[in-house]
């Protein structure tokens, strides 16, 4: 039986979209008899949290330069408090759900290994390479090498991780992403017109999400049937520069952080959600889309085929040429029928209690 399981997630906040994943995971662990101790940030609304130590001030700072500076200091201080709490509680397992600075984070893992060598360090690799693409392979490999066990969200992602970073398959486990709560209120942002037909990309717009490539395709297509929504804070200068020079009336831009309700509102008014990602990931947006019965069109960027019924409730294209062709012919398909099927499939299949039960059985064999 596993005891003293510590969960660490500095990024989970109500509007980040990340809290639902961590909450679902902890709920499943508790349901299956594993008691957790949860370290998070000051802005988490989770009923599971035990200690709030990250980002007490920076979350509300509007100036991005100042915000990043203060946030970096808070992140390091949060790690120092985490080390103190780990020494105090001596958990059997420490599970890092999100870590954002591998160059610093690997030092945290090293210190834990020195101070409590018997503790197993577990990390969830949501994205094999971070969406913003600023980290070197060397720094990521150094980080992964200091983890005892690594979780991914699909079998394909496990294989990609093992091959790219030369990690033994025995230390990697695929735990599928669980469905999110379907009782989130959807509030349509004021920038949108409910009478228009939309395709959308929603969430933080980072380099590896493939938005720049999509925008160049959109300009070539001259689609008269749909408007394209780009909704979420843009962190990719290529995308921002392109929009400043080429945006026309067929593109609706909402370049800001969205509330959870607004995020759902964007998906609710869209016929299809686009996921043209470039790197291995299983986007949580899939599960938000399923709530609103909005099917997806995606590149085969990492395990998405393991979650959907391709060409029945969504589309996952094997290459960029296929993605282009699908987008050009998407008016031939009934999005409402696809969306109904996607909703049913996701909520029937990806139950957190069942997923964590499988994970616990695997974890007990890793002693």
Secondary structure, 3 states (H helix, E strand, C coil): CCCCEEEEECCCCCCCCCHHHHHHHHHHHHHCCCCEEEEEECCCCCCCCCEEEECCCHHHCCCHHHHHHHHHHHHHHHHHHHHHHHHHHCCCEEEEEECCCHHHHHHHHHHHHHHCCCCEEEEECCECCCCCCCCCHHHHHHHHHCCCEEEECCHHHHHHHHHHHCCCHHHEEECCCCCCCCCCCCCCCCCCCCCCCEEEEECCECHHHCHHHHHHHHHHHCCCCCEEEEECCECCHHHHHHHHHHCCCCEEEECCCCCHHHHHHHHHHEEEEEECCCCCECCCHHHHHHHCCCEEEEECCCCHHHCCCECCCEEEECCHHHHHHHHHCHHHCCHHHHHHHHHHHHHHHCCHHHHHHHHHHHHHCCC
